[in-house]
Amino acid sequence: MRVSASSESGTVANATRLAWRWDDLLAAQASGEDPTAPWREALAASTARQYGRPAPPAVPAAFVLQWALEVPATVAAYAVVLGPWDPDLSAASLSFDLTPQLFPGHLRLRAARPATATGEARRAAARAAYEALARPFAATYEPGVRLGPHQRLAMVDDVWAMALQRAHQAVAERPAPPPQRDSCCFIYALPGTHECAGCPRLRRR
């Protein structure tokens, strides 16, 4: 993902924000709306073209949840691992655009400031800022297919672990195994595919 920051110090102006805005998503879901429906529908159509048959609804539902959560997780995790700065992770600060493949490719945030905490305290603060957005989003996400409370909360935790792993991998000399997941993306339901390396289904066999 590509990250950019606005030069504004106050409220983010609409002209500087990207199409998908975290405060709008949270507000819409809290009021019972389904703001990610167009995203899931586009992903379902793209997946059907790629695999020659419709995808089970759980597949785009899980991927959109995961990809949306990756927006704040990526910013927070990379800031902790790679940069001496703390990003503004308020809902009004974060917006993003989708790539042609329908995952977030350009993130924008309002500002970042020099980090004041260090070590584990900084990591804990970054995770708390991420979870302040991720948990209410996951809890109110209604994709038209059942995703149980365990799947939702596990996805929040898994996305954070994966974002940290990618950030550490960016500076590591050797590849590291992917984190073990407790949530499922259901990719195995598509023709010719199988579970990802960290899938919880593999541990249950």
C-alpha positions in Angstrom: 0.0 0.0 0.0 1.1 3.6 -0.6 0.5 6.0 2.3 0.3 9.8 2.0 -0.4 12.4 4.7 -2.3 15.6 4.3 -0.5 18.8 5.1 -3.5 20.2 7.0 -3.3 20.4 10.7 -7.0 20.8 11.3 -10.0 18.9 10.0 -9.5 16.9 6.9 -11.1 18.7 4.0 -13.2 16.6 1.6 -11.0 17.6 -1.3 -7.9 16.0 0.3 -9.6 12.8 1.3 -9.9 9.6 -0.8 -13.1 7.9 -1.8 -13.4 5.4 1.1 -13.5 7.2 4.4 -13.3 5.5 7.7 -15.5 7.9 9.6 -18.2 7.5 7.0 -18.0 3.7 7.0 -18.3 3.6 10.8 -21.2 6.0 10.9 -23.1 4.3 8.2 -22.7 0.8 9.8 -23.7 2.2 13.2 -26.9 3.4 11.7 -27.7 0.0 10.1 -26.5 0.8 6.6 -24.3 -1.5 4.4 -21.7 0.9 2.9 -19.3 -1.8 1.7 -22.0 -3.5 -0.4 -20.7 -2.0 -3.7 -17.2 -3.2 -2.8 -18.3 -6.7 -2.1 -20.5 -6.8 -5.2 -17.6 -5.7 -7.4 -15.3 -8.3 -5.8 -17.9 -11.0 -6.2 -18.2 -10.2 -9.9 -14.4 -10.1 -10.4 -14.0 -13.4 -8.6 -16.7 -15.0 -10.7 -15.0 -13.9 -13.9 -11.7 -15.2 -12.7 -12.9 -18.6 -11.5 -15.7 -19.1 -14.0 -18.4 -19.5 -11.4 -20.0 -17.4 -8.6 -18.1 -17.3 -5.4 -19.8 -18.2 -2.1 -21.0 -14.9 -0.5 -18.7 -15.6 2.5 -15.6 -15.1 0.3 -16.1 -11.4 -0.7 -17.6 -10.8 2.8 -14.4 -12.1 4.5 -12.0 -10.4 2.1 -13.6 -7.0 2.3 -13.6 -7.2 6.1 -9.9 -8.2 6.1 -8.9 -5.6 3.6 -10.8 -2.8 5.3 -9.1 -3.6 8.6 -5.7 -3.7 6.9 -6.0 0.1 6.3 -5.5 1.2 10.0 -3.4 -1.9 10.8 -0.9 -1.2 8.1 -0.4 2.4 9.1 -0.1 1.6 12.8 2.2 -1.4 12.4 4.6 0.1 9.9 4.9 3.2 12.0 5.9 1.2 15.0 8.4 -1.0 13.2 9.8 1.4 10.5 9.4 5.0 11.6 9.9 7.2 14.6 6.5 8.7 14.2 2.9 8.3 15.4 0.2 8.5 12.8 -3.2 10.1 13.4 -5.4 7.1 13.5 -8.7 8.8 14.2 -11.5 7.8 12.0 -11.7 11.2 10.4 -8.0 11.0 9.4 -8.1 7.8 7.4 -9.3 7.4 3.9 -8.3 5.1 1.0 -8.8 4.2 -2.6 -9.1 0.7 -4.2 -6.8 -0.8 -6.8 -8.3 -2.4 -10.0 -8.0 -5.7 -8.1 -10.3 -4.2 -5.4 -8.0 -4.1 -2.4 -6.8 -0.8 -0.8 -3.8 0.5 -2.6 -3.5 4.2 -1.5 -4.1 5.3 2.1 -4.2 8.8 3.2 -4.1 10.1 6.8 -4.3 13.6 8.2 -0.9 13.9 9.9 1.8 12.2 11.8 3.9 13.5 14.7 7.3 12.4 16.2 6.9 9.4 18.4 7.1 10.0 22.2 6.8 6.5 23.6 9.3 3.7 22.8 9.4 -0.1 22.9 6.4 -2.1 24.1 4.5 1.0 25.3 4.6 2.4 21.7 3.5 -0.9 20.3 0.6 -1.2 22.8 -0.5 2.4 22.0 -0.5 1.6 18.3 -2.5 -1.5 18.7 -5.0 0.3 20.9 -5.4 3.0 18.3 -6.0 0.3 15.6 -8.5 -1.6 17.7 -10.4 1.6 18.5 -11.3 1.6 14.8 -11.2 -2.1 14.0 -13.4 -3.5 16.7 -16.5 -1.3 16.1 -16.1 -1.7 12.4 -16.0 -5.5 12.7 -18.9 -5.6 15.2 -21.3 -3.6 13.0 -20.2 -5.1 9.7 -23.3 -6.8 8.1 -22.3 -8.3 4.8 -25.5 -10.4 4.2 -23.9 -13.6 5.3 -23.3 -14.9 8.8 -20.0 -14.1 10.3 -20.0 -15.1 13.9 -18.5 -13.1 16.8 -15.4 -15.3 16.9 -14.7 -14.8 13.2 -15.1 -11.0 13.5 -12.9 -10.6 16.6 -10.4 -13.1 15.4 -10.1 -11.2 12.1 -9.3 -8.0 14.1 -6.5 -9.8 15.9 -5.2 -11.7 12.8 -5.0 -8.6 10.7 -2.9 -6.8 13.3 -0.5 -9.8 13.6 -0.2 -10.0 9.8 0.5 -6.3 9.5 3.2 -6.5 12.1 4.7 -9.5 10.4 4.8 -7.7 7.0 6.4 -4.6 8.6 9.1 -6.7 10.3 9.6 -8.7 7.1 10.4 -5.4 5.3 13.5 -5.1 7.4 14.4 -8.7 7.9 17.1 -10.6 6.1 15.2 -13.9 6.1 11.6 -14.7 5.3 9.4 -15.5 8.3 6.5 -17.9 8.3 3.0 -16.3 8.2 1.2 -15.9 11.6 -1.2 -18.6 12.5 -4.7 -17.3 12.0 -7.9 -17.9 14.1 -10.1 -16.4 11.4 -10.8 -17.7 7.9 -10.9 -16.0 4.5 -12.7 -18.9 2.9 -10.5 -18.8 -0.1 -10.5 -22.7 -0.1 -14.1 -22.5 -1.4 -13.0 -21.3 -4.8 -12.2 -23.8 -7.6 -8.7 -25.0 -7.7 -7.6 -23.3 -4.4 -6.7 -24.4 -1.0 -6.3 -23.0 2.5 -3.7 -20.3 3.1 -0.6 -21.2 5.1 -1.9 -19.9 8.4 -5.5 -21.2 8.0 -7.1 -22.5 11.2 -8.7 -25.3 9.2 -5.2 -26.9 8.8 -4.7 -27.1 12.5 -8.1 -28.8 13.0 -7.2 -31.7 10.7 
